[in-house]
């Protein structure tokens, strides 16, 4: 049986080059836009859940029946 040696230097170089090219293609404005939309989505989701909670309490759990 022959012994096989794996050269990890080529794989690490390929992976490092790929990661650097991905990070360099992301713009700062794109990151800020993503953060803004994430915050906006969180706030809207929270407000909608509060509204639905209030509506469900009013119409389904009221004692005025």
N, C-alpha and C positions, 0 to 999 in steps of 0.2 A: 504494500500500500504506500502511496506517496503522500508526503506531508505537504499540506497547503497552507500558505501564509497569506493572510488578508492584509493588503496595504490600505490602512484607514486614512492615510494622508490625503489621498485623492478624494475620498468621500467627504472628509471634513472640509476640504477646499471647495468642493462643489456646493455643499450645504451652506457654508459661510458666504460664498459669492451670491447664492440665491437669496439668502436672508438680507444681505446688504442691498441688493437690487430692489427687493420688495420695500424695504424701509426707505430707500431713497425716492421711490415713486409716490410715497404718501406725502401729500402737502400739508402744511400747517393749517391752512384754511379748511381743508377737508376734515381734519381732526376737530377743529373748533365747531364746524357745522354738525358733526356727529355728536359732540358733547351737547350742543344746544338742543338738537332734536331729541336726545335721550332725556334731558331734563324736562323739555316740553311734554313729551309722552308720559313721563312719570307724573307730572302735575295734573294733566288732563285725566289720566287713569284714576288718580286719587279723587279728584272732584266728581267724576262720574260715579265712582263707588259710593261716595257720600250721598249723592243725589238719589241713587237707587236704594240705598239703605233707608233714607227718609221716606221715599215713596212706598216701599214695601211695608214699613211700619205704619204708615198712614192708612193704606188701603187693605192690608191683609191682617193686621194685628190691632185694629182699632176696637175699642170697647163700646162704641156708639151704635151697635147693630140693633 
